[in-house]
């Protein structure tokens, strides 16, 4: 998991809410103070394993109510792995106590480049394995929440085999990902696909682990 740069701010206001639920006004910003629209933020209870979430509006805000008596892991939806951000504790109150609204400001910088390391194809083919559908469905959800987002899909291979065949296979795999997204409702003009074959290795092709690193699909936010 990636670690995000963060700022946590709590401000109590005078409004009185339910004893059992703590109201949190969440604001999500980049490091320059610009709001992130369409960001999905998860709150996962460490004790109950219950997951709640909110999605930011155009001002980068949403209101969520968290049950008391748990510590929540705060996570940010991402194209690859979720970003683990911080934790927040919601204590258990006494009968005569009430929660007041808290304002939380989450500050982080979203990446522009992602490697879909768990995306798998059938060996030597451009057929996406069904186990990878969930990863691509997550990307579809993000692009649906962020309708202005456009991406480039880049396919890469190791250096085994014929160079021309590797170039063709990488393009076919990038196209397969693009076609999957389009079939699920993402507009074709929001996605470009390029195959680079073996021309852009990130590791040595002399070991199996290095070859595995080089056989990859990358997503670039344009």
PETA-V370411 format. One record per pair of residues at least 24 apart in sequence whose ideal C-beta (glycine too) atoms are under 7 Angstrom apart, sorted by the first residue. I is the first residue (numbers start at 1). J is the second residue. D is the distance in whole Angstrom. If there is no record, write none. Layout:
((I;J;D) (I;J;D))
This chain:
((1;81;5) (1;82;7) (1;84;4) (2;81;6) (2;83;5) (3;84;6) (4;76;7) (4;83;5) (4;85;5) (4;108;4) (5;31;6) (5;107;6) (5;108;5) (5;109;6) (6;85;6) (6;86;5) (6;106;7) (6;107;6) (6;108;6) (7;105;6) (7;107;4) (8;86;6) (8;104;6) (9;103;6) (9;104;7) (9;105;5) (10;102;5) (10;103;7) (10;104;7) (11;102;7) (11;103;4) (12;100;5) (12;102;7) (13;100;6) (13;101;5) (15;100;6) (15;101;5) (16;98;5) (16;100;7) (17;98;7) (17;99;5) (17;101;7) (19;93;6) (19;97;7) (19;98;5) (20;67;6) (20;68;6) (21;65;4) (21;66;7) (21;67;6) (21;99;7) (22;65;7) (22;66;5) (22;68;6) (22;90;5) (22;99;4) (22;102;7) (23;63;6) (23;65;5) (23;99;6) (23;101;5) (24;64;5) (24;66;6) (24;102;5) (24;104;5) (25;61;7) (25;63;5) (25;101;6) (25;103;5) (26;54;6) (26;61;7) (26;62;6) (26;64;6) (26;104;5) (26;106;7) (27;60;5) (27;61;5) (27;105;5) (28;56;5) (28;60;5) (28;106;5) (29;60;6) (29;105;7) (29;107;5) (30;109;6) (31;107;6) (31;109;5) (35;59;5) (35;60;3) (36;60;5) (36;110;7) (37;146;7) (38;145;4) (38;146;4) (39;76;7) (40;77;4) (40;145;6) (41;74;7) (41;76;6) (41;106;7) (42;75;4) (42;77;7) (43;72;4) (43;74;6) (44;72;6) (44;73;5) (44;75;6) (45;70;4) (45;72;6) (46;70;7) (46;71;5) (46;73;6) (55;145;6) (66;90;5) (68;92;5) (68;93;6) (76;108;7) (77;142;6) (79;114;4) (79;139;6) (79;142;6) (79;219;5) (80;114;4) (80;115;6) (80;116;6) (83;108;7) (112;220;6) (112;221;5) (113;218;6) (113;220;5) (114;218;7) (114;219;5) (115;216;5) (115;218;5) (116;217;5) (116;219;6) (117;216;7) (119;217;5) (121;173;6) (126;169;7) (126;172;4) (126;173;5) (126;176;5) (128;176;6) (128;180;6) (136;177;7) (136;180;6) (136;181;7) (139;181;7) (140;181;6) (140;184;5) (140;186;6) (143;186;5) (143;190;7) (149;190;7) (149;221;6) (150;190;5) (150;222;4) (151;190;7) (151;191;6) (151;219;5) (151;220;6) (151;221;6) (151;222;6) (152;192;5) (152;194;7) (152;220;4) (152;222;6) (153;177;5) (153;178;6) (153;191;7) (153;193;4) (153;217;7) (153;219;6) (154;194;5) (154;196;6) (154;218;4) (154;220;7) (155;195;4) (155;196;7) (155;217;6) (156;196;5) (156;200;6) (156;214;6) (156;215;7) (156;216;5) (157;197;6) (157;198;5) (157;214;7) (157;215;6) (158;198;6) (158;205;5) (158;211;4) (158;214;4) (158;215;5) (159;198;4) (159;205;4) (160;211;7) (163;197;6) (163;198;6) (166;197;4) (166;198;5) (167;195;6) (167;197;3) (170;195;3) (170;196;6) (170;197;5) (171;195;3) (173;217;7) (174;217;7) (177;217;6))
